[in-house]
């Protein structure tokens, strides 16, 4: 089971916020084990708890040459709730952030 919601809000003409949430139920993941001596194959199943992840992004667009070009500055905080969860059997990173700059023409 999975639930997701995405909400984007413009504030004024140039500033925007985006909120993205995904929540999932627990799931089974198969671990494969191969013994090269006996050529035996075994599968082990492990139940991982579901995930609960929220991301927040904000950005501002700077016009250049009367909106012919633009420079967009944005930042994102991923896993805003710092929830510990696993994807495909591997632990994901905790809360992290990044910033970026894009040029439009």
N, C-alpha and C positions, 0 to 999 in steps of 0.2 A: 504494500500500500504506500502511496506517496501523495503528498499535498504540496502544492507550490503556489506562490502568489508573487506577482511583480507589480510594483507601483512606481510610476514616474511622475514627478511634479516639476513643472516649470515655474520659476519665481522670477517675475519680470521677463525681459526679452532675452537675456543672455545666461542666466543661472538656472541649473537644473539639479534635482536630486533623484536618485533611483534606489529603491529598496527591493531586494530579492530574497525570498525565504523559501527553503525546501525542508520538509520534514518527512522522514520515511519510517516504516516499521522495521522490526528486526528481520534478518534474512539468513539463510543457510549458505555457507560457502564450502565447496569441496576442496580438500587438500589432497593432492595426488602423491603417493609414495611408491617408488619403484625400487625393487631390490635387484641389482645387477647380477648377483650370484645365483639366485634362484629364479630370476625373471618373473617374480611375483609382483602383481600390481594390487595396490589397496587404495581405497578412497576413505578419507576421514572427513566427517562433516562437523563444522563448527558454526554455532549460531552467534552472529554479531548483533549487537544492539543497533537500533535504528539511528539515523542521523538527524540533526536539527541544526541547520546552517542558515545564517542570515548574513547578507552582504549589503554594504551601503556604499554608493558611489555618488560623488558630487563633481560638478564641472562648471566652468565659466568660459564663455566664448568672447574673445577680443576681436573686434572688427578691424580690418586693415584695408585701406584704400576704398572707403565707402562700401563695405561689405563685399567687395569683389573677392577678397581673400579673408581668411580668418585663422586665428590661432586659438586653439582650445586647450585649456589646462584642466586636468581632471585628477581625482584621487579616489582610491577604493580601499575600503577596509573589508577584508574577507574573514569569515567566521567570527563575526562581531561578538557573538555570545561566548566565544572561546570553548566551544563544545568539543569534547574528544570523541572522534568517530573513526571508522575504518572504511576504506574503499578497496574492494577486491582483496581483502585480507591484509592490507597494509594500513598502518596508522597514518592519518593525515596530519599536516602541520596545524598548529593552533592559530590564534589570531595573527594576521599579517596584513601589511598595507603596502600599497605601491602608488606612485604618482606617474603621470605621463603628460606628454605634450604632443599635439597633432597640428598639422598645418593643412588647411583646406583651400582648394583653388578651383 
